Amino acid sequence: MKLAACPKCHAQYDVADVLGETVTCPCGATFPATAPAAVDAAVTRCAACGALVGDEERICSYCQATVTREPAPTGPVCPECYARNPERALHCTACGVAFLPQPVRKTGELLECPICPGVQLAARSLGGLWVDECPMCLGLWAPGDVMDRLIDRVRERRRQEGPPPSDHIHRNRRSRWQARIAYRKCPVCSGAMQRKNFAGHSGVVVDWCGSHGTWLDTHEMEDIAAFVLEGGLQNTPAASRDGDWSLPADPAKAAAVLAAEQLLAEERSRSRARAFPLEDWGIDSGRVVKGIGDLFAKILK
């Protein structure tokens, strides 16, 4: 991993496999696609959690991880203070900054909303992580593993601050219920995305492309954040808690899941159509006009 940070917004990128000489950040800044030269620095932070560690400590008192005093020659170089770090470090052992590289986008790459035909997505920063937002439906595209990183930050906030007050528990969901199941196309490859109930029991169904990222309809990110803050991941299997909540990467397994879900969806649709006319379902078709900026301005600060 070779890290480089945008000098303007400090978003991080892994430039190890970048073919060009420069990287253009969604904020508009352009900078060299090279990692900074490493410098030797004193170890003052835990590489696992970023907490302060004493000069003689061998175990982090905060997360119980082993404190590594000798950085590896091939370890990541901090893009902020340029300190050399141990292999697999998650935080800089000198300044504590988290290593959160994002996918490097192709220059001039324009993505279209999978819901609104012909509408281009606009780049937006959520706590230093870049996502793409549709200006029409306010849906969000989280490229690569950005979705997992957003969830990790929400989980960290809950761990530090504890559960929300009792009067905030069991908030009503804000994302719209989908009367008909739709398999949306990935904004990058145009392939059909898989549908996944986040954490298996949240009730928030996101659209996922195993190669490129996750699509969230309006307010789904808010509902997921609320689910996590309320402790929804506490009773979730360990694999799901650790971010592995996506569908199987094996194409054959994914295709089988998709085919089975489509058959089930068609049967449910026929049953509902026989029992209830569409106009009697009471589905609100009005546009939602508020985004998730206010929520994540607090969660990701």
C-alpha positions as CSV (number, residue, x, y, z in Angstrom):
1,M,0.0,0.0,0.0
2,K,1.4,3.4,-1.1
3,L,-0.6,6.3,0.4
4,A,-0.9,9.8,-0.9
5,A,-3.2,12.5,0.5
6,C,-5.0,15.3,-1.3
7,P,-3.3,18.6,-0.2
8,K,-6.7,20.3,-0.2
9,C,-9.2,18.0,1.5
10,H,-6.8,15.4,2.9
11,A,-8.6,12.5,1.3
12,Q,-6.3,9.5,1.1
13,Y,-5.6,7.3,-2.0
14,D,-3.7,4.1,-2.6
15,V,-1.5,5.0,-5.5
16,A,0.4,1.7,-5.8
17,D,-1.3,0.7,-9.0
18,V,-2.0,4.1,-10.5
19,L,-0.7,4.3,-14.1
20,G,-0.8,8.1,-14.5
21,E,1.5,10.6,-13.0
22,T,-1.2,12.5,-11.1
23,V,-4.4,12.0,-9.2
24,T,-7.4,14.3,-9.5
25,C,-9.4,14.4,-6.3
26,P,-13.2,14.9,-6.5
27,C,-12.6,18.2,-4.6
28,G,-10.8,19.5,-7.7
29,A,-7.2,19.3,-6.5
30,T,-4.5,17.5,-8.6
31,F,-1.4,16.1,-7.0
32,P,1.4,13.6,-7.8
33,A,0.5,9.9,-7.7
34,T,3.5,9.1,-5.6
35,A,3.9,8.3,-1.9
36,P,6.0,10.7,0.2
37,A,9.6,9.8,1.2
38,A,9.6,8.0,4.6
39,V,11.2,9.5,7.7
40,D,12.0,7.8,11.0
41,A,9.7,9.0,13.9
42,A,9.2,8.0,17.5
43,V,6.3,5.6,18.2
44,T,3.7,7.5,20.2
45,R,0.5,5.9,18.9
46,C,-1.0,2.4,18.6
47,A,-1.0,1.2,15.0
48,A,-4.3,-0.6,15.6
49,C,-6.5,2.0,17.2
50,G,-4.4,5.3,17.2
51,A,-4.4,5.7,21.0
52,L,-1.5,7.2,22.8
53,V,1.1,4.7,24.1
54,G,3.9,5.2,26.6
55,D,7.6,4.9,25.7
56,E,7.9,1.5,27.5
57,E,4.4,0.1,26.7
58,R,4.4,-3.2,24.8
59,I,0.6,-3.6,24.9
60,C,-1.9,-0.9,24.1
61,S,-3.9,-0.1,27.2
62,Y,-6.9,0.9,25.1
63,C,-7.3,-2.0,22.6
64,Q,-4.8,-4.5,23.9
65,A,-2.9,-4.7,20.6
66,T,0.8,-5.3,20.6
67,V,2.8,-2.1,20.2
68,T,5.3,-2.4,17.3
69,R,8.4,-0.3,17.8
70,E,10.2,-1.3,14.6
71,P,8.4,-0.3,11.4
72,A,8.8,-2.5,8.4
73,P,10.8,-1.3,5.4
74,T,7.8,-2.0,3.2
75,G,5.2,-0.6,5.7
76,P,2.9,2.2,4.7
77,V,4.3,5.8,4.9
78,C,1.9,8.2,6.6
79,P,0.6,10.7,4.0
80,E,0.4,13.5,6.6
81,C,3.6,13.3,8.7
82,Y,5.6,10.9,6.5
83,A,6.5,8.5,9.3
84,R,7.2,4.9,8.3
85,N,4.8,2.4,9.8
86,P,4.5,-1.3,10.5
87,E,2.9,-3.6,8.0
88,R,-0.9,-3.7,8.2
89,A,-1.0,-0.5,10.4
90,L,-4.4,1.0,10.6
91,H,-3.2,4.3,12.2
92,C,0.1,6.2,12.0
93,T,2.3,5.3,15.0
94,A,3.6,8.9,15.0
95,C,0.6,11.2,14.6
96,G,-2.3,8.7,14.9
97,V,-4.0,9.6,11.7
98,A,-6.2,6.7,10.3
99,F,-5.2,5.1,7.1
100,L,-8.3,5.3,4.9
101,P,-7.3,5.0,1.3
102,Q,-10.1,5.4,-1.3
103,P,-10.4,4.2,-4.9
104,V,-8.6,6.4,-7.4
105,R,-11.1,7.4,-10.1
106,K,-10.3,7.8,-13.7
107,T,-10.0,11.4,-14.8
108,G,-13.3,12.6,-16.3
109,E,-15.2,9.5,-15.2
110,L,-18.9,10.5,-14.9
111,L,-21.4,8.2,-13.2
112,E,-25.2,8.2,-13.8
113,C,-27.8,7.6,-11.1
114,P,-29.2,4.0,-11.3
115,I,-32.7,5.4,-10.5
116,C,-32.9,8.7,-12.4
117,P,-32.2,8.1,-16.2
118,G,-29.6,10.5,-17.6
119,V,-28.9,12.3,-14.3
120,Q,-25.2,12.5,-13.4
121,L,-24.0,11.9,-9.8
122,A,-22.2,14.7,-8.0
123,A,-19.2,14.1,-5.7
124,R,-19.7,14.8,-2.0
125,S,-17.5,14.5,1.0
126,L,-18.7,12.7,4.2
127,G,-16.1,13.2,6.9
128,G,-13.2,13.0,4.4
129,L,-14.7,10.0,2.5
130,W,-15.9,10.7,-1.0
131,V,-19.3,9.5,-2.2
132,D,-21.5,10.4,-5.1
133,E,-25.0,11.8,-4.6
134,C,-27.9,12.1,-7.1
135,P,-29.2,15.7,-7.1
136,M,-32.6,14.5,-8.1
137,C,-33.4,11.5,-5.8
138,L,-30.6,12.1,-3.2
139,G,-29.5,8.5,-3.4
140,L,-25.8,7.8,-2.6
141,W,-23.1,5.8,-4.3
142,A,-20.4,4.6,-2.0
143,P,-17.5,3.3,-4.1
144,G,-15.3,0.4,-3.1
145,D,-15.3,-0.2,0.6
146,V,-16.3,3.3,1.5
147,M,-19.6,2.0,2.9
148,D,-17.8,-0.2,5.4
149,R,-15.6,2.7,6.4
150,L,-18.7,4.9,7.1
151,I,-20.2,2.1,9.2
152,D,-16.9,1.6,11.1
153,R,-17.0,5.3,12.1
154,V,-20.6,5.0,13.3
155,R,-19.6,1.9,15.3
156,E,-16.6,3.7,16.8
157,R,-18.8,6.6,17.9
158,R,-21.2,4.2,19.6
159,R,-18.3,2.5,21.3
160,Q,-16.9,5.8,22.6
161,E,-20.2,7.5,23.6
162,G,-22.4,4.4,24.4
163,P,-26.0,3.9,23.2
164,P,-28.2,6.9,22.5
165,P,-30.7,8.1,25.2
166,S,-33.8,5.9,25.6
167,D,-36.0,8.5,24.0
168,H,-34.1,8.1,20.8
169,I,-34.3,4.3,20.7
170,H,-36.4,2.6,18.0
171,R,-36.7,5.7,15.7
172,N,-39.0,5.3,12.8
173,R,-37.2,4.5,9.5
174,R,-37.1,7.3,7.0
175,S,-36.2,5.4,3.8
176,R,-39.2,4.5,1.6
177,W,-40.7,1.0,1.6
178,Q,-40.3,-0.5,-1.9
179,A,-43.6,-1.8,-3.2
180,R,-41.9,-3.6,-6.1
181,I,-38.4,-5.2,-6.0
182,A,-36.1,-3.6,-8.5
183,Y,-32.6,-4.8,-9.4
184,R,-30.7,-1.6,-10.2
185,K,-27.6,-1.3,-12.4
186,C,-24.2,-0.5,-11.0
187,P,-23.2,3.1,-12.0
188,V,-19.7,1.8,-12.9
189,C,-20.2,-1.5,-14.9
190,S,-24.0,-1.4,-15.5
191,G,-24.3,-4.9,-14.2
192,A,-27.3,-5.9,-12.0
193,M,-26.5,-5.2,-8.4
194,Q,-27.4,-7.6,-5.6
195,R,-29.9,-6.7,-2.9
196,K,-28.8,-7.2,0.7
197,N,-30.6,-6.6,4.0
198,F,-27.9,-4.8,6.0
199,A,-26.6,-7.0,8.8
200,G,-29.3,-9.5,7.9
201,H,-32.0,-8.1,10.1
202,S,-31.9,-4.3,9.9
203,G,-34.8,-4.1,7.4
204,V,-32.7,-1.7,5.2
205,V,-32.1,-3.3,1.8
206,V,-29.1,-1.9,-0.1
207,D,-27.9,-2.5,-3.6
208,W,-24.4,-4.0,-3.9
209,C,-21.9,-4.5,-6.7
210,G,-19.1,-6.8,-5.5
211,S,-16.6,-5.1,-7.8
212,H,-17.4,-1.5,-7.4
213,G,-19.5,-0.4,-4.4
214,T,-22.8,0.1,-2.7
215,W,-25.9,2.1,-3.7
216,L,-28.2,3.5,-1.0
217,D,-31.6,5.1,-1.7
218,T,-32.6,8.3,0.0
219,H,-32.3,8.1,3.8
220,E,-31.1,4.5,3.8
221,M,-27.7,5.6,5.2
222,E,-29.5,7.5,8.0
223,D,-31.5,4.4,8.8
224,I,-28.4,2.2,8.9
225,A,-26.5,4.7,11.1
226,A,-29.5,4.8,13.5
227,F,-29.6,0.9,13.5
228,V,-25.9,0.8,14.4
229,L,-26.1,3.5,17.1
230,E,-29.1,1.7,18.7
231,G,-27.0,-1.4,19.0
232,G,-28.4,-3.3,16.1
233,L,-25.0,-5.0,15.4
234,Q,-24.7,-6.3,18.9
235,N,-26.8,-9.4,18.1
236,T,-25.4,-9.8,14.6
237,P,-23.0,-12.7,13.7
238,A,-19.4,-11.7,14.0
239,A,-18.8,-11.9,10.2
240,S,-21.5,-9.3,9.6
241,R,-20.2,-7.1,12.4
242,D,-16.8,-7.0,10.8
243,G,-18.1,-5.5,7.6
244,D,-18.6,-8.8,5.7
245,W,-22.3,-8.2,5.2
246,S,-22.2,-8.4,1.4
247,L,-23.4,-11.2,-0.8
248,P,-21.0,-14.0,-1.7
249,A,-18.2,-13.0,-4.1
250,D,-18.5,-16.3,-6.0
251,P,-20.3,-15.3,-9.2
252,A,-22.1,-18.7,-9.3
253,K,-23.4,-18.3,-5.8
254,A,-24.4,-14.7,-6.4
255,A,-26.3,-15.6,-9.5
256,A,-28.1,-18.4,-7.7
257,V,-29.1,-15.9,-4.9
258,L,-30.3,-13.4,-7.5
259,A,-32.4,-16.0,-9.4
260,A,-34.0,-17.3,-6.3
261,E,-34.8,-13.8,-5.0
262,Q,-36.3,-12.8,-8.4
263,L,-38.6,-15.9,-8.4
264,L,-39.7,-15.1,-4.9
265,A,-40.3,-11.5,-5.7
266,E,-42.4,-12.3,-8.7
267,E,-44.6,-14.7,-6.7
268,R,-45.1,-12.1,-3.9
269,S,-45.9,-9.5,-6.5
270,R,-48.6,-11.7,-8.1
271,S,-50.0,-12.5,-4.7
272,R,-50.2,-8.8,-3.7
273,A,-51.7,-7.8,-7.0
274,R,-54.5,-10.3,-6.5
275,A,-55.2,-9.2,-2.9
276,F,-54.7,-5.4,-3.0
277,P,-55.0,-2.9,-5.9
278,L,-51.9,-0.8,-6.2
279,E,-53.7,2.5,-5.5
280,D,-54.9,1.1,-2.1
281,W,-51.4,0.5,-0.8
282,G,-51.0,4.1,0.4
283,I,-47.5,4.5,-0.9
284,D,-46.1,8.0,-0.8
285,S,-44.7,8.8,-4.2
286,G,-43.6,12.3,-3.3
287,R,-39.9,13.3,-3.5
288,V,-37.9,13.4,-0.3
289,V,-35.9,16.7,-0.3
290,K,-33.6,16.3,2.7
291,G,-30.2,14.6,2.5
292,I,-28.0,13.0,5.1
293,G,-25.5,15.8,5.5
294,D,-26.7,17.0,8.9
295,L,-26.5,13.5,10.4
296,F,-23.0,12.7,9.1
297,A,-21.7,16.1,9.9
298,K,-22.2,15.1,13.6
299,I,-21.3,11.4,13.3
300,L,-18.1,11.8,11.2
301,K,-16.7,15.0,12.7
